[in-house]
Amino acid sequence: MEPRTLLFTDLDGTFLEHRTFSFETARSVLPTLRAIGIPVIFSTSKTRAEVEPLQRELGLCAPFIAENGAAVFIPHGTFPFDPPNAERRGAYDVIPFGASYASVVKHLDEVERETGVALLSFHLMTTDQIAAETGLSLTAAAHAKMREFDVPFRLADPDPEAEIKVRAAIHAKGLSLTCGARYFHLHLGCDKGGSARALTDLYRKAWGEVRTVAIGDSENDLSLLENVLVAAIVRREDGAHDPVLIERLPQAIRAEGIGPAGFAEIVKRLIAGSMR
């Protein structure tokens, strides 16, 4: 029997268009995936509050990975067993991997004081500021601010030397830093890849052998793409593939399409059986 497939995907810049957050192109291939039993598992820097309405609109009910691997949210009843190390939170069994939001915020404030570099972070930004910077609606910006684990931030005045100081201070504290399209994300004890491995193990326990595929667009997706059988990279908004991903993952499949168009392209190749 052929192993069943799990499809992990990043959201911003991959499933969602970078500027408009449109997903209509990506959505077009979901009915086929649903019909052949391939779950679409979002692995994103977004919060639970951001992912939930998207999943409802798309009619998806698979587990998802939020805040750069900080937690796996598993709807009750997904597996015929209770997931180990999970906490019951509302409609989910939640497996946390990251430190609490409050502790990460505390570390970020210390980094700002120690380096003297002014930082603009979500815990100090208003919903209006986040909406203005990201292009999100006020409702979506409010959801983005509902962090449970990681802290998005940027330098108030971008400067390469200041960034080096901030990175060094974060590294000295044993924290992790990922670079998204708009913001850095500070977190502790987690990444997308580790959470994807843990979720894959649960599916393997329920289904037997599985085949894992992941789609991403940026350096923030590196750990996820490194921890699946088949990695695929879509083009960024500027039309290029991320150079870090190309360097680190020379074997990855490269989509011709940008963002959601690349996602749909990869899914069609997956369905056609042309991905190896």
N, C-alpha and C positions, 0 to 999 in steps of 0.2 A: 504494500500500500504506500502511495506517495505521501510524504509528510505534509501536514497542513501548513499554511503560510500565515505569518504575522507581518503586518505592514505598519511600521513606525514612521511617523512623519513630523517634521518641524511644522510650525504654523507660519509665523511672519516671514514673508519672502519665499515661502515654499508652497504651502497650501493656500495661504492668503497673499494677495497682491500687496507689495511693500507699502504703497502710499494710500491706496483706497481701501485696503483690507477686503477687497472683493474675493469671493471664493466660487463664483459660478462656473469657471472653467474646470476647477478641481472637482466641484460637485458633480459634474456630468458623468464621471466614471464611478461614482459611489454605488449606483444601483447594481452594476455588474459585480463589483466586489462583494456586495451584500448577497447577491444571488449565489455566488460560488463559495461563500462562507469565509471570506478573508476579513478579519477585523481590522479596522483602521484605528490605530493607537496614536493619539496626539502626544508628542513629546516637545514641550514648549517652555519658554520663559514666562508665559502667561500664568495668571493665578487661577485657582479653582473657579472663582467668581466670573472670570472671563471665559473659561472653557465651557462651563455648564450651559449657558444660553446658546453657544455655537453648536454644541452636541444636540441640544433639543431641536434647533432649527434644521439640522441636517439629518435628524432621525437616527443618530448614532448612540449606542449604549455600551461601547467598549470601555475598558479602563483607560485612564490617561495619566500622563506624567506631567506634573506642574512645576513651575518655578525652577527650571534647570535641573531637574532630577531630585529636587528636595523631598518630593513625596509622590507615591503612586496612589491614585484614587480608584478603587475597585468597587463598582456597583454591587450591592448585595445580590448574591445568587449567581454571580458570574461563574464561579467554580463550585464543583460538588463537594467542597470542603472549606473549612475556615482558613483563610490565608495566614500563615505563621507571622508572628510579630506585628499583626495588624491591630489598629485601634478602631473601634466603632465610632464613626462620626456621621450622624444623620443617615443619609442613604448609602454611605460608603463604608467599606473596610479600607482604612488608610494605613499605608506603610510609610512612616516618615524616615527619611535618610538625612535630612539637613537639620541644623540647629535652629532654634526658635528665632522668629523675626526680631524680637526684642534684644536677644543677645547679639545678633548680627548688626543691628542698628547701633548698639553700644560700641562695638568694635569699629564701625565706620566713623563714628564721632571721635573716637580716640585717634584714628588715622588722620583725620582732619586737623586735630589739635597738634599732634606730634609733627606733622609735615608743614603745617602752616599753609597748606594748599586749600583754597576754598572749593568746596564740593556742593553740588546741587543734587539732592537725593529725594526719592519719592516720599520719605517719611516727613520731609519738610515742605514739599511742594503741595500746592493746592490742586484740587481737581481741575480748576480752570487752567492752571499752568500746564498740567499734564496734557490736557486736551489741546491746548494751543501748540505745544511742542510736537505732539505725536500725530495730530489729525484725527484723534479719536473723538467720538461724541462724548458729551458730558457723562452720560450713563456708563459708557464703556471706560472712560477715564476713571470714574469712581470704582469700577470693578478692578481696574488695573492697580489701584491704590490699596486694594484689600489683600495685602501681602500676608502670608503666614510663615514664610521662611527667608527668601532672599531679598536683597535690597538693590534696586536699580539706582544708578547715580551717574553723573558726569562731572567733569571739571567745569567749574563756573567760567573759567577762561582757559580754553584748551591751549596747552603748551607742552611740547615733548619732554622737557626737563622736569616739569612738575609731574607729568604722568609717570616718569621713571621713579620719582620719589614716592609717589602714592603706591605704585606697584611693589616697591621694595618694602614699604611699611606693612602692606597687606601680607606679603610673603613671610615677613618676620613673625607675624602673628599666627601663621599656620592656616590662613584663610585661603579660599579659592576665589579666583576672579575670572569671569568669562566676558567676552566682548560681543555684544549684540550689535544690531544695525544702528541703534541710536544711543544705547547706554551700556555702561559696564554693569555687571551683576555680581554682587558680593554674596558669598555663601560659604558654608562650612560643612565639610563631611559628605559631599554629594556631587554627582554629575549625572548627565542624561544617560550615559553608558551603563553605569552601575544600576540605575533603576530599571533600565531596559533588560539587563541580564536577570534581575530578580523577577521581573514580570514574565520573562520568557520561561524561567524555571517553573513558575506556577502553571503556565499553559502546557509545558512539557509534562508536568505531573498529571494534568487533566486529560491531555490528548495523546500523549506519547511524543514521538519525535516531531519537531517543528522546524520550519525553514523561516529564517528571519530576514526581512528586507527593511531598509531604512532610507529615507529621502531627506536631504537637507540642502542648505544653500550657503552656510557661513561657518566660520571657525567655531562658533558657539555649538555647532552640531558635531564637532569632531569626535568627541567621546562616544556619542550615539552611533555614528557611522563606523567607528572602530570595533564595535561590539556586536555586529550582525554579520550574517553570512554574505549578504549582497548589499553593498553600499551604492547609493546613487546621488549625484550632485546636480542640482538645477542651476541654471544661470541666474546671476544676480540682476538687479535692476539695470546696471550699467552694461549688461550683455556679456559679461565675463564670468567664468567660474572662479570661485574663491581661490586665490593662490595658495593659501595654507592647506586647504583641503586637497588641492591638486598635488602639492608636494608630499603631503603625509599619506595620501590614499591614491597612489598611482593606478591601482587596480580598479578603482571605483568607476561605475558607469556614469558617463557625462551626458546629460540631457541637452538637446539643442534649445529647448524652450526656456523662457524666463519664468521663474516663480510657478504659479499654478499651471501654466501651459506645460512646463517641464514636468510637474507632478503628474498631469494627465498622460503625458507621453510615456513616462516610466511605467505607470500603471497599465497602459495598453500593451507595452512590451512584456510586462509581467504576465498578463492574462494570456497573451499569445505564446508564452513559453520561450521567448527569445532571450531572456536574461539568464546569464550563467555566472 
